[in-house]
């Protein structure tokens, strides 16, 4: 999926800490 990288890059621009939380929680659904 290119979505993962795309979402990662977008969120990293906004909040780097938020990415860690999403990686642990929501990315598990992907």
Secondary structure, 3 states (H helix, E strand, C coil): CHHHHHHHHHHHHHCHHHHHHHHHCHHHCC
